Amino acid sequence: MKELEEIYQEMLDCFAQRTGLEAAESCDLAVRFYAVAAQVYALYAQADWVLRQSFPQTAAGSCLDSHAQLRGLSRKQATAAEGSIRFSVARAADTDRPIPAGTVCMTPGLIRFETAQAAVLEAGASWVDVPARALTPGSAGNVPAGAVTAMAAAPVGIAACTNPAPFAGGGDEEGDEGLRQRVLSTFRRLPNGANAAFYEQGALSFDQVAAASVLPRSRGRGTVDVVAATLEGMPDEELLGQLTDYFQQRREIAVDVLVRAPEAVTVDVAVKIDGGADQAGAAERVKTALQQWFTGERLGQDVLRARLGSLIFGCEGVKNYELTAPPEDLALEPDQLPVLGTLTVEAMQ
């Protein structure tokens, strides 16, 4: 694309060639030439933008969404993290204490959660766990255990709240690159209603599905197994039912489709690190990085020591490390999902 100064200079040269005169830089004619050149440059920029939006390889934003729609795809929306909140009293309650649905609790960083249903802290009990979800969808809601500490408006008689386990399952809206790869995949691996690409792309069209594997003839001729994983790992029965209905309506005649959860493979990780002056902080960052790596997106992927090592060494403050577990690379089948087991982070001696 031509630059503004290049266009301006071409206009001056053309004027000089045709008239035998040169426009002085400060004269009125030169100013007019520059104004016109700026408008021509804007047209070049607009044409370049239109060209980039015309192809899925370079399109962005709503234009990429349009390319996706032409391939029967849509951008995955953000999902809310889910977990439970424990409401407690200083001593056992003498009467039932109701906790309304929609009770809002939050972290010190003002990440808010609300209870998904009404509950009652019964007389004689000191605490009750209530299902809850993040008010704002996205990965920010994936907070660790104990992060929820305050109530926006405490139910009558309730003294404190916390989350006994981490909130999980929160995912950000699909970015351009993720959507782009799915769109391009429909060209590289054309779904025809019967091949693996058809089943994989169909499963990935669900917002909750982070990864999918397809196993043709896994139970004999005419059978297909679709293995789906969510961001937090295992799909629930509701999602499996939705996927089953989706494929039952679209499968070929005489094809037996089974949608199922992956086989979990527990991976224990033990590492010693040199975190320098901030050993505790470095250890926490390593734990967080490893916990965030083991998601449903790892479905069917081998667990490589080199990959874990790169993840550990990339954490701020880590000067050196020694990975003691797993002792070797783990090769996984397409329907297996690595799940983090025991995580140990110690200081190097």
Contacts in CASP RR format, 6 or more apart in sequence:
PFRMAT RR
TARGET T0000
AUTHOR 0000-0000-0000
METHOD contacts of the structure
MODEL  1
MKELEEIYQEMLDCFAQRTGLEAAESCDLAVRFYAVAAQVYALYAQADWV
LRQSFPQTAAGSCLDSHAQLRGLSRKQATAAEGSIRFSVARAADTDRPIP
AGTVCMTPGLIRFETAQAAVLEAGASWVDVPARALTPGSAGNVPAGAVTA
MAAAPVGIAACTNPAPFAGGGDEEGDEGLRQRVLSTFRRLPNGANAAFYE
QGALSFDQVAAASVLPRSRGRGTVDVVAATLEGMPDEELLGQLTDYFQQR
REIAVDVLVRAPEAVTVDVAVKIDGGADQAGAAERVKTALQQWFTGERLG
QDVLRARLGSLIFGCEGVKNYELTAPPEDLALEPDQLPVLGTLTVEAMQ
1 44 0 8 1.000
1 45 0 8 1.000
1 48 0 8 1.000
2 41 0 8 1.000
2 44 0 8 1.000
3 41 0 8 1.000
4 37 0 8 1.000
4 38 0 8 1.000
4 41 0 8 1.000
7 37 0 8 1.000
7 40 0 8 1.000
7 41 0 8 1.000
7 44 0 8 1.000
8 33 0 8 1.000
8 34 0 8 1.000
8 37 0 8 1.000
11 33 0 8 1.000
11 36 0 8 1.000
11 37 0 8 1.000
12 22 0 8 1.000
12 23 0 8 1.000
12 30 0 8 1.000
12 33 0 8 1.000
15 21 0 8 1.000
15 22 0 8 1.000
15 23 0 8 1.000
15 29 0 8 1.000
15 33 0 8 1.000
16 22 0 8 1.000
16 23 0 8 1.000
23 29 0 8 1.000
23 30 0 8 1.000
23 33 0 8 1.000
24 30 0 8 1.000
52 58 0 8 1.000
52 59 0 8 1.000
52 60 0 8 1.000
53 59 0 8 1.000
53 60 0 8 1.000
53 63 0 8 1.000
56 64 0 8 1.000
56 67 0 8 1.000
56 68 0 8 1.000
56 180 0 8 1.000
56 183 0 8 1.000
56 184 0 8 1.000
57 180 0 8 1.000
57 184 0 8 1.000
59 66 0 8 1.000
59 67 0 8 1.000
59 180 0 8 1.000
60 176 0 8 1.000
61 176 0 8 1.000
64 176 0 8 1.000
64 179 0 8 1.000
64 180 0 8 1.000
64 183 0 8 1.000
65 74 0 8 1.000
65 75 0 8 1.000
65 179 0 8 1.000
67 183 0 8 1.000
68 74 0 8 1.000
68 75 0 8 1.000
68 179 0 8 1.000
68 182 0 8 1.000
68 183 0 8 1.000
71 183 0 8 1.000
71 186 0 8 1.000
71 187 0 8 1.000
72 186 0 8 1.000
72 205 0 8 1.000
73 179 0 8 1.000
73 182 0 8 1.000
73 183 0 8 1.000
73 186 0 8 1.000
73 201 0 8 1.000
73 205 0 8 1.000
74 205 0 8 1.000
75 173 0 8 1.000
75 174 0 8 1.000
75 175 0 8 1.000
75 179 0 8 1.000
76 173 0 8 1.000
76 174 0 8 1.000
76 179 0 8 1.000
76 207 0 8 1.000
77 137 0 8 1.000
77 173 0 8 1.000
77 174 0 8 1.000
77 207 0 8 1.000
78 137 0 8 1.000
78 138 0 8 1.000
78 170 0 8 1.000
78 171 0 8 1.000
78 172 0 8 1.000
78 173 0 8 1.000
79 137 0 8 1.000
79 138 0 8 1.000
79 169 0 8 1.000
79 170 0 8 1.000
79 171 0 8 1.000
79 207 0 8 1.000
79 208 0 8 1.000
79 231 0 8 1.000
80 133 0 8 1.000
80 134 0 8 1.000
80 135 0 8 1.000
80 136 0 8 1.000
80 137 0 8 1.000
80 138 0 8 1.000
80 141 0 8 1.000
80 169 0 8 1.000
80 170 0 8 1.000
81 113 0 8 1.000
81 133 0 8 1.000
81 134 0 8 1.000
81 138 0 8 1.000
81 139 0 8 1.000
81 141 0 8 1.000
81 142 0 8 1.000
81 143 0 8 1.000
81 167 0 8 1.000
81 168 0 8 1.000
81 169 0 8 1.000
81 170 0 8 1.000
81 171 0 8 1.000
82 116 0 8 1.000
82 131 0 8 1.000
82 132 0 8 1.000
82 133 0 8 1.000
82 134 0 8 1.000
82 167 0 8 1.000
82 168 0 8 1.000
82 169 0 8 1.000
82 170 0 8 1.000
83 131 0 8 1.000
83 132 0 8 1.000
83 133 0 8 1.000
83 163 0 8 1.000
83 165 0 8 1.000
83 166 0 8 1.000
83 167 0 8 1.000
83 168 0 8 1.000
84 129 0 8 1.000
84 130 0 8 1.000
84 131 0 8 1.000
84 132 0 8 1.000
84 163 0 8 1.000
84 164 0 8 1.000
84 165 0 8 1.000
85 105 0 8 1.000
85 113 0 8 1.000
85 115 0 8 1.000
85 129 0 8 1.000
85 130 0 8 1.000
85 132 0 8 1.000
85 148 0 8 1.000
85 161 0 8 1.000
85 162 0 8 1.000
85 163 0 8 1.000
86 127 0 8 1.000
86 128 0 8 1.000
86 129 0 8 1.000
86 130 0 8 1.000
86 161 0 8 1.000
86 162 0 8 1.000
86 163 0 8 1.000
86 164 0 8 1.000
87 99 0 8 1.000
87 119 0 8 1.000
87 121 0 8 1.000
87 127 0 8 1.000
87 128 0 8 1.000
87 130 0 8 1.000
87 155 0 8 1.000
87 158 0 8 1.000
87 160 0 8 1.000
87 161 0 8 1.000
88 121 0 8 1.000
88 126 0 8 1.000
88 127 0 8 1.000
88 128 0 8 1.000
88 158 0 8 1.000
88 159 0 8 1.000
88 160 0 8 1.000
88 161 0 8 1.000
88 162 0 8 1.000
89 97 0 8 1.000
89 121 0 8 1.000
89 126 0 8 1.000
89 127 0 8 1.000
89 157 0 8 1.000
89 158 0 8 1.000
89 159 0 8 1.000
89 160 0 8 1.000
90 159 0 8 1.000
91 126 0 8 1.000
92 123 0 8 1.000
92 124 0 8 1.000
92 125 0 8 1.000
92 126 0 8 1.000
93 121 0 8 1.000
93 122 0 8 1.000
93 123 0 8 1.000
93 124 0 8 1.000
93 125 0 8 1.000
93 126 0 8 1.000
93 157 0 8 1.000
94 123 0 8 1.000
94 124 0 8 1.000
95 123 0 8 1.000
96 120 0 8 1.000
96 121 0 8 1.000
96 122 0 8 1.000
96 123 0 8 1.000
97 120 0 8 1.000
97 121 0 8 1.000
97 155 0 8 1.000
97 156 0 8 1.000
97 157 0 8 1.000
97 158 0 8 1.000
98 118 0 8 1.000
98 119 0 8 1.000
98 120 0 8 1.000
98 121 0 8 1.000
98 155 0 8 1.000
98 156 0 8 1.000
99 115 0 8 1.000
99 118 0 8 1.000
99 119 0 8 1.000
99 120 0 8 1.000
99 121 0 8 1.000
99 128 0 8 1.000
99 130 0 8 1.000
99 155 0 8 1.000
99 158 0 8 1.000
100 115 0 8 1.000
100 118 0 8 1.000
100 155 0 8 1.000
101 115 0 8 1.000
101 116 0 8 1.000
101 117 0 8 1.000
101 118 0 8 1.000
102 114 0 8 1.000
102 115 0 8 1.000
102 116 0 8 1.000
103 114 0 8 1.000
103 115 0 8 1.000
103 130 0 8 1.000
103 151 0 8 1.000
103 152 0 8 1.000
103 153 0 8 1.000
103 155 0 8 1.000
104 112 0 8 1.000
104 113 0 8 1.000
104 114 0 8 1.000
104 135 0 8 1.000
104 151 0 8 1.000
104 152 0 8 1.000
104 153 0 8 1.000
105 112 0 8 1.000
105 113 0 8 1.000
105 114 0 8 1.000
105 115 0 8 1.000
105 132 0 8 1.000
105 148 0 8 1.000
105 150 0 8 1.000
105 151 0 8 1.000
105 152 0 8 1.000
105 161 0 8 1.000
106 112 0 8 1.000
106 113 0 8 1.000
106 148 0 8 1.000
106 149 0 8 1.000
106 150 0 8 1.000
106 151 0 8 1.000
106 152 0 8 1.000
107 143 0 8 1.000
107 147 0 8 1.000
107 148 0 8 1.000
107 149 0 8 1.000
107 150 0 8 1.000
108 149 0 8 1.000
108 150 0 8 1.000
111 134 0 8 1.000
111 136 0 8 1.000
111 140 0 8 1.000
111 141 0 8 1.000
111 143 0 8 1.000
111 147 0 8 1.000
112 134 0 8 1.000
112 135 0 8 1.000
112 136 0 8 1.000
112 152 0 8 1.000
113 132 0 8 1.000
113 133 0 8 1.000
113 134 0 8 1.000
113 135 0 8 1.000
113 141 0 8 1.000
113 148 0 8 1.000
113 163 0 8 1.000
113 167 0 8 1.000
114 132 0 8 1.000
114 133 0 8 1.000
114 135 0 8 1.000
115 130 0 8 1.000
115 131 0 8 1.000
115 132 0 8 1.000
116 130 0 8 1.000
116 131 0 8 1.000
116 132 0 8 1.000
116 133 0 8 1.000
117 130 0 8 1.000
117 131 0 8 1.000
119 128 0 8 1.000
119 130 0 8 1.000
120 128 0 8 1.000
121 127 0 8 1.000
121 128 0 8 1.000
121 158 0 8 1.000
122 128 0 8 1.000
129 164 0 8 1.000
132 163 0 8 1.000
132 167 0 8 1.000
134 140 0 8 1.000
134 141 0 8 1.000
134 167 0 8 1.000
134 170 0 8 1.000
137 170 0 8 1.000
137 171 0 8 1.000
137 173 0 8 1.000
138 170 0 8 1.000
138 171 0 8 1.000
138 172 0 8 1.000
138 173 0 8 1.000
139 170 0 8 1.000
139 171 0 8 1.000
139 172 0 8 1.000
141 167 0 8 1.000
141 170 0 8 1.000
142 166 0 8 1.000
142 167 0 8 1.000
142 168 0 8 1.000
142 169 0 8 1.000
142 170 0 8 1.000
142 171 0 8 1.000
142 292 0 8 1.000
143 163 0 8 1.000
143 166 0 8 1.000
143 167 0 8 1.000
144 166 0 8 1.000
145 163 0 8 1.000
145 164 0 8 1.000
145 165 0 8 1.000
145 166 0 8 1.000
146 162 0 8 1.000
146 163 0 8 1.000
146 164 0 8 1.000
147 163 0 8 1.000
147 167 0 8 1.000
148 161 0 8 1.000
148 162 0 8 1.000
148 163 0 8 1.000
149 161 0 8 1.000
149 162 0 8 1.000
150 161 0 8 1.000
151 158 0 8 1.000
151 161 0 8 1.000
168 231 0 8 1.000
168 232 0 8 1.000
169 230 0 8 1.000
169 231 0 8 1.000
169 232 0 8 1.000
170 231 0 8 1.000
170 232 0 8 1.000
171 231 0 8 1.000
182 201 0 8 1.000
182 204 0 8 1.000
185 197 0 8 1.000
185 201 0 8 1.000
186 197 0 8 1.000
186 201 0 8 1.000
189 195 0 8 1.000
189 196 0 8 1.000
189 197 0 8 1.000
189 201 0 8 1.000
190 197 0 8 1.000
191 197 0 8 1.000
191 198 0 8 1.000
191 201 0 8 1.000
191 202 0 8 1.000
192 198 0 8 1.000
193 250 0 8 1.000
193 251 0 8 1.000
193 252 0 8 1.000
194 252 0 8 1.000
194 255 0 8 1.000
196 214 0 8 1.000
196 216 0 8 1.000
199 212 0 8 1.000
199 214 0 8 1.000
199 224 0 8 1.000
199 226 0 8 1.000
199 247 0 8 1.000
199 257 0 8 1.000
200 212 0 8 1.000
200 213 0 8 1.000
200 214 0 8 1.000
200 226 0 8 1.000
202 212 0 8 1.000
202 246 0 8 1.000
202 247 0 8 1.000
203 209 0 8 1.000
203 212 0 8 1.000
203 226 0 8 1.000
203 228 0 8 1.000
203 243 0 8 1.000
203 259 0 8 1.000
204 211 0 8 1.000
204 212 0 8 1.000
206 228 0 8 1.000
206 239 0 8 1.000
206 242 0 8 1.000
206 243 0 8 1.000
206 246 0 8 1.000
208 230 0 8 1.000
208 231 0 8 1.000
208 235 0 8 1.000
208 239 0 8 1.000
209 228 0 8 1.000
209 229 0 8 1.000
209 230 0 8 1.000
209 235 0 8 1.000
209 239 0 8 1.000
209 243 0 8 1.000
210 229 0 8 1.000
210 230 0 8 1.000
210 231 0 8 1.000
210 233 0 8 1.000
210 295 0 8 1.000
210 296 0 8 1.000
210 297 0 8 1.000
210 299 0 8 1.000
211 228 0 8 1.000
211 229 0 8 1.000
211 296 0 8 1.000
211 297 0 8 1.000
211 298 0 8 1.000
211 299 0 8 1.000
211 300 0 8 1.000
212 226 0 8 1.000
212 227 0 8 1.000
212 228 0 8 1.000
212 229 0 8 1.000
212 299 0 8 1.000
213 226 0 8 1.000
213 227 0 8 1.000
213 262 0 8 1.000
213 299 0 8 1.000
213 300 0 8 1.000
213 334 0 8 1.000
213 335 0 8 1.000
214 224 0 8 1.000
214 225 0 8 1.000
214 226 0 8 1.000
214 227 0 8 1.000
214 334 0 8 1.000
215 224 0 8 1.000
215 225 0 8 1.000
215 226 0 8 1.000
215 227 0 8 1.000
215 334 0 8 1.000
215 335 0 8 1.000
216 223 0 8 1.000
216 224 0 8 1.000
217 223 0 8 1.000
217 224 0 8 1.000
218 224 0 8 1.000
218 225 0 8 1.000
219 225 0 8 1.000
219 256 0 8 1.000
219 258 0 8 1.000
222 254 0 8 1.000
222 255 0 8 1.000
222 256 0 8 1.000
223 255 0 8 1.000
223 256 0 8 1.000
223 257 0 8 1.000
223 258 0 8 1.000
224 251 0 8 1.000
224 255 0 8 1.000
224 256 0 8 1.000
224 257 0 8 1.000
224 258 0 8 1.000
225 257 0 8 1.000
225 258 0 8 1.000
225 259 0 8 1.000
225 260 0 8 1.000
225 335 0 8 1.000
226 243 0 8 1.000
226 247 0 8 1.000
226 257 0 8 1.000
226 258 0 8 1.000
226 259 0 8 1.000
226 260 0 8 1.000
227 260 0 8 1.000
227 261 0 8 1.000
227 262 0 8 1.000
227 299 0 8 1.000
227 334 0 8 1.000
227 335 0 8 1.000
228 235 0 8 1.000
228 239 0 8 1.000
228 240 0 8 1.000
228 243 0 8 1.000
228 259 0 8 1.000
228 260 0 8 1.000
228 261 0 8 1.000
228 262 0 8 1.000
229 235 0 8 1.000
229 261 0 8 1.000
229 262 0 8 1.000
229 296 0 8 1.000
229 297 0 8 1.000
229 299 0 8 1.000
229 337 0 8 1.000
230 239 0 8 1.000
230 296 0 8 1.000
231 295 0 8 1.000
231 296 0 8 1.000
231 297 0 8 1.000
232 295 0 8 1.000
232 296 0 8 1.000
233 262 0 8 1.000
233 295 0 8 1.000
233 296 0 8 1.000
233 337 0 8 1.000
233 339 0 8 1.000
234 261 0 8 1.000
234 262 0 8 1.000
234 264 0 8 1.000
234 337 0 8 1.000
235 243 0 8 1.000
235 261 0 8 1.000
240 259 0 8 1.000
240 260 0 8 1.000
240 261 0 8 1.000
241 259 0 8 1.000
243 259 0 8 1.000
244 257 0 8 1.000
244 259 0 8 1.000
247 257 0 8 1.000
247 259 0 8 1.000
248 257 0 8 1.000
251 257 0 8 1.000
260 335 0 8 1.000
262 299 0 8 1.000
262 300 0 8 1.000
262 335 0 8 1.000
262 336 0 8 1.000
262 337 0 8 1.000
263 333 0 8 1.000
263 335 0 8 1.000
263 336 0 8 1.000
263 337 0 8 1.000
264 336 0 8 1.000
264 337 0 8 1.000
264 339 0 8 1.000
265 330 0 8 1.000
265 332 0 8 1.000
265 336 0 8 1.000
265 337 0 8 1.000
265 338 0 8 1.000
265 339 0 8 1.000
266 339 0 8 1.000
266 340 0 8 1.000
266 341 0 8 1.000
267 294 0 8 1.000
267 303 0 8 1.000
267 326 0 8 1.000
267 330 0 8 1.000
267 338 0 8 1.000
267 339 0 8 1.000
267 340 0 8 1.000
267 341 0 8 1.000
268 325 0 8 1.000
268 326 0 8 1.000
268 341 0 8 1.000
268 342 0 8 1.000
268 343 0 8 1.000
268 344 0 8 1.000
269 290 0 8 1.000
269 308 0 8 1.000
269 323 0 8 1.000
269 325 0 8 1.000
269 326 0 8 1.000
269 340 0 8 1.000
269 341 0 8 1.000
269 342 0 8 1.000
269 343 0 8 1.000
269 344 0 8 1.000
270 323 0 8 1.000
270 324 0 8 1.000
270 325 0 8 1.000
270 342 0 8 1.000
270 343 0 8 1.000
270 344 0 8 1.000
270 345 0 8 1.000
270 346 0 8 1.000
271 286 0 8 1.000
271 308 0 8 1.000
271 309 0 8 1.000
271 312 0 8 1.000
271 321 0 8 1.000
271 322 0 8 1.000
271 323 0 8 1.000
271 324 0 8 1.000
271 325 0 8 1.000
271 344 0 8 1.000
271 345 0 8 1.000
271 346 0 8 1.000
272 321 0 8 1.000
272 322 0 8 1.000
272 324 0 8 1.000
272 345 0 8 1.000
272 346 0 8 1.000
272 347 0 8 1.000
272 348 0 8 1.000
272 349 0 8 1.000
273 279 0 8 1.000
273 282 0 8 1.000
273 283 0 8 1.000
273 286 0 8 1.000
273 312 0 8 1.000
273 318 0 8 1.000
273 320 0 8 1.000
273 321 0 8 1.000
273 322 0 8 1.000
273 345 0 8 1.000
273 346 0 8 1.000
273 347 0 8 1.000
273 348 0 8 1.000
274 318 0 8 1.000
274 319 0 8 1.000
274 320 0 8 1.000
274 321 0 8 1.000
274 347 0 8 1.000
274 348 0 8 1.000
275 281 0 8 1.000
275 282 0 8 1.000
275 283 0 8 1.000
275 317 0 8 1.000
275 318 0 8 1.000
275 319 0 8 1.000
275 347 0 8 1.000
276 282 0 8 1.000
276 317 0 8 1.000
276 319 0 8 1.000
278 317 0 8 1.000
279 347 0 8 1.000
281 317 0 8 1.000
282 315 0 8 1.000
282 316 0 8 1.000
282 317 0 8 1.000
282 318 0 8 1.000
283 345 0 8 1.000
283 346 0 8 1.000
283 347 0 8 1.000
285 315 0 8 1.000
285 316 0 8 1.000
285 317 0 8 1.000
285 318 0 8 1.000
286 312 0 8 1.000
286 315 0 8 1.000
286 318 0 8 1.000
286 345 0 8 1.000
287 343 0 8 1.000
287 345 0 8 1.000
289 311 0 8 1.000
289 312 0 8 1.000
289 314 0 8 1.000
289 315 0 8 1.000
290 308 0 8 1.000
290 311 0 8 1.000
290 312 0 8 1.000
290 340 0 8 1.000
290 343 0 8 1.000
291 340 0 8 1.000
291 343 0 8 1.000
293 308 0 8 1.000
293 311 0 8 1.000
294 338 0 8 1.000
294 339 0 8 1.000
294 340 0 8 1.000
296 337 0 8 1.000
298 337 0 8 1.000
298 338 0 8 1.000
299 334 0 8 1.000
299 335 0 8 1.000
299 336 0 8 1.000
299 337 0 8 1.000
300 332 0 8 1.000
300 333 0 8 1.000
300 334 0 8 1.000
300 335 0 8 1.000
300 336 0 8 1.000
300 337 0 8 1.000
301 332 0 8 1.000
301 338 0 8 1.000
302 329 0 8 1.000
302 330 0 8 1.000
302 331 0 8 1.000
302 332 0 8 1.000
303 326 0 8 1.000
303 329 0 8 1.000
303 330 0 8 1.000
303 332 0 8 1.000
303 338 0 8 1.000
304 329 0 8 1.000
305 323 0 8 1.000
305 326 0 8 1.000
305 328 0 8 1.000
305 329 0 8 1.000
308 323 0 8 1.000
309 321 0 8 1.000
309 323 0 8 1.000
312 318 0 8 1.000
312 321 0 8 1.000
312 323 0 8 1.000
313 321 0 8 1.000
320 348 0 8 1.000
321 348 0 8 1.000
322 348 0 8 1.000
325 344 0 8 1.000
330 338 0 8 1.000
332 338 0 8 1.000
END
